[in-house]
Amino acid sequence: MDTKAFVTEGSRAWARHWLSLPRETVVPSRSVFDPLAIPRLLPHMLICDLSEPGIVRIRLMGTGMVSSFGFDPTGRDYLELVEPARRQAAYEGFIVPASQPCGMRVLGENRYGNGKTLTVETVGFPFRRDDGAGMQMVFVGTRIDETPGNWPDHGATTSFHVFEREFIDIGAGIP
């Protein structure tokens, strides 16, 4: 994986960290990853559990993302936050990289009620649950215009528009 292809340093740092994790297979187990090992990325991190069919359970959402959403959805199904017409596509956006397995990079835009926008690069990588009950995906979203830091307070995100989605070969090919 060429980390130079990422737009933001936050994405490159996340990819380098994921690649450095010990593993017995292509995908590391979740227990080898300590989010506190990369503290500057933690506010921009999203950990989702995919062990329940049809549900993307949010296990952790960093404070920067919580601020962007306008509330803390930890413990909820991510798909509840997506418009019904887009839920299947959103679900596939989690399931495809977890089942291939592969990484995923999304360029998109948070849109806010006050008309402001924030363009982000989000990079996710899969992890095996330690109990063997499924997969988790860990994403880091980084503003394209700046290095990771406090996200501006624009109020709650009203929508997220995906401009580009690409899969990243981590050793098992891409869909």
Buried (B, 14 or more C-beta within 10 A) or exposed (E): BEBEEBBBBBBBBBBEBBBEBEBEEBBBBBEBBEBEEBEEBBBBBBBBBBEEEEBBBBEBBBBBBBBBBBEEBEEBBBBEBBEEEBBEEBBEBBBBBBBBBBBBBBBBBBBBEEEEEBBBBBBBBBBBBEEEEBBBBBBBBBBBEBEBEEBEEBEEBEBBEBEEBEBBEBEEEBE
